[in-house]
Amino acid sequence: MTRVLLSFLVLAVLVLAVWGMYRGWQRRGRRQSAALGEFPVPTTDPGSVVLGPATGLYVGSAIAGNWQDRVAVGDIGHRASAKLTLHADGVLLSRHGASSIWIPQASIDSARTDYRLAGKVMTKDGLLVLRWQVGDGMVDTGFRADDKSAYPDWVRAVSAHAGASTADKKDGDSA
């Protein structure tokens, strides 16, 4: 009888722990949603393809400057195999089994390689990380490509896009 009661006690503690993690994930999503606002919806015509698609793994997104603060808004926090494509109007991250992520050109801040993001750590320069603006906040989105030798091309192309976007904003402000 004691063994049965102990088994139920362990099971109850396990269920309580899982429930607490679920509630914490929901609370994080609500807090980040209020701070970041809505994520952009993928456009039907993203423009001509500039680079890609590259296949790999969407690692996740984190609040910029804090590589462990994984974004939990909607299904943005879920890892998935994906294709990354740079279009004339922005970056499209098509995820399998989850919603696509659209990063408009005007929102792109920078691109870099890194070894950690959203709770995942790997070898040096194992991730392509795009920093972009969502609402009033900045987000780092990580992608682990199957072919990591293409990272320099991606960093150059995305940075050139971000530079063009910044130049367009400055030209528009001075007019």
C-alpha positions in Angstrom: 0.0 0.0 0.0 2.8 2.4 0.8 4.4 1.8 -2.5 1.2 2.7 -4.3 0.8 5.9 -2.4 4.5 6.8 -3.1 3.9 6.1 -6.8 0.8 8.4 -6.8 2.8 11.1 -5.0 5.6 11.0 -7.5 3.1 11.1 -10.4 1.4 14.1 -8.8 4.6 15.9 -8.4 5.5 15.2 -12.0 2.1 16.4 -13.3 2.5 19.6 -11.1 5.9 20.3 -12.6 4.8 19.9 -16.2 1.7 22.1 -15.5 4.0 24.8 -14.0 6.3 24.7 -17.0 3.3 25.1 -19.3 2.0 28.0 -17.3 5.4 29.7 -17.3 5.6 29.3 -21.1 2.2 30.9 -21.5 3.0 33.7 -19.2 6.3 34.4 -21.1 4.3 34.4 -24.4 1.8 37.0 -23.0 4.6 39.2 -21.6 6.6 39.1 -24.9 3.5 39.6 -27.0 2.7 42.8 -25.1 6.3 44.0 -25.4 6.8 43.1 -29.1 3.4 43.3 -30.6 2.3 41.3 -33.6 4.8 39.5 -35.8 4.6 40.3 -39.5 2.5 38.0 -41.6 4.2 36.5 -44.7 3.3 38.3 -47.8 1.9 36.6 -50.9 4.5 38.3 -53.2 7.8 38.6 -51.4 9.6 39.8 -54.5 12.3 38.2 -56.6 14.7 35.7 -55.0 18.0 37.3 -54.1 19.6 34.3 -52.4 18.6 30.8 -51.4 16.7 28.8 -50.5 19.0 27.2 -47.9 17.7 24.2 -46.1 18.4 23.5 -42.4 16.9 23.9 -38.9 15.1 27.0 -37.5 16.7 27.0 -34.0 14.5 29.7 -32.6 14.2 33.4 -31.8 15.4 35.2 -28.8 15.1 38.8 -27.5 18.2 40.6 -28.9 21.0 40.8 -26.4 19.8 37.9 -24.3 20.5 34.6 -26.2 18.6 32.5 -23.6 15.3 34.5 -23.6 13.5 32.4 -26.2 10.5 34.1 -27.9 7.4 32.2 -26.9 4.8 34.3 -28.9 2.5 31.9 -30.9 4.6 29.1 -32.4 7.7 31.3 -33.0 9.4 29.4 -30.2 9.1 26.0 -31.8 12.1 24.5 -33.5 11.5 23.1 -37.0 13.2 22.1 -40.2 13.0 25.0 -42.6 14.0 26.8 -45.8 15.6 30.3 -45.6 15.1 32.5 -48.7 16.2 36.1 -49.2 13.8 38.0 -51.3 13.9 41.6 -52.6 11.4 42.6 -50.0 12.7 40.6 -47.0 13.6 37.2 -45.7 11.1 34.2 -45.6 11.7 31.4 -43.2 9.4 28.6 -44.4 9.1 26.1 -41.5 7.8 22.6 -41.8 4.9 21.9 -39.4 4.8 25.5 -38.1 3.9 28.9 -39.5 6.3 30.7 -41.8 8.3 33.7 -40.4 8.5 36.8 -42.6 11.2 39.4 -41.9 10.5 42.6 -43.9 13.5 44.3 -45.4 12.8 47.5 -43.5 13.0 45.5 -40.2 16.3 43.9 -40.8 19.1 45.3 -38.6 22.0 42.9 -39.2 23.2 39.4 -39.9 26.0 37.5 -38.2 27.2 34.0 -37.4 27.2 32.9 -33.8 27.5 29.7 -31.7 24.5 30.1 -29.4 20.9 31.2 -29.4 17.6 30.3 -27.8 19.1 27.8 -25.5 21.0 25.9 -28.2 24.8 25.9 -28.2 27.0 24.5 -31.0 30.4 24.9 -32.5 31.9 28.3 -33.5 29.9 30.0 -36.2 27.4 27.2 -36.3 24.4 29.5 -36.6 23.3 32.2 -39.0 21.6 34.9 -36.8 19.4 37.7 -38.2 18.7 40.6 -35.9 15.4 42.4 -36.8 12.8 44.7 -35.3 9.4 43.5 -34.2 7.3 46.3 -32.8 9.4 48.3 -30.3 11.8 45.4 -29.6 14.7 43.7 -31.4 14.7 39.9 -32.0 17.5 37.5 -33.0 16.4 34.7 -35.2 18.7 31.7 -35.6 19.0 29.3 -38.5 21.4 26.3 -38.7 22.0 25.6 -42.4 22.8 22.2 -43.8 25.6 23.9 -45.7 27.4 26.2 -43.3 30.0 27.3 -46.0 27.3 29.6 -47.4 27.1 31.7 -44.2 29.5 34.4 -45.5 27.3 34.9 -48.6 24.2 35.1 -46.4 25.8 37.6 -44.0 27.0 39.8 -47.0 23.6 39.7 -48.8 21.4 40.3 -45.7 23.8 43.0 -44.5 23.6 44.7 -47.9 19.8 44.5 -47.7 19.9 46.0 -44.3 22.2 48.7 -45.5 19.9 49.5 -48.5 17.0 49.6 -46.1 18.8 52.0 -43.8 19.9 54.2 -46.7 16.3 54.3 -48.0 15.0 55.4 -44.6 17.6 58.1 -44.3 16.9 59.3 -47.9 13.2 59.3 -47.1 13.7 61.3 -43.8 15.7 64.0 -45.5 13.2 64.6 -48.3 
